[in-house]
Amino acid sequence: MLFKIVVVLALFVIIASLFSALYFLAKDKDGGTRTVRALTLRIGLSITLFLLLLLGYYFGLIGPGQH
């Protein structure tokens, strides 16, 4: 159960990072370094979540058909 909560929280953080990048893209007029940082953070979090899901499946914390 804890693993599922961590996954959902990670998804919310990824979505928040995506919206912050959109905000920086719309408001910043100086070159978009904050936009690039926010998108880089989102990519890093997405890769980390993917690896976390792979490890969770490998160690049996998640699997097909588990509730």
Secondary structure, DSSP 8 states (H G I E B T S, - for coil): -HHHHHHHHHHHHHHHHHHHHHHHHHH--S--HHHHHHHHHHHHHHHHHHHHHHHHHHTTSS-TT--
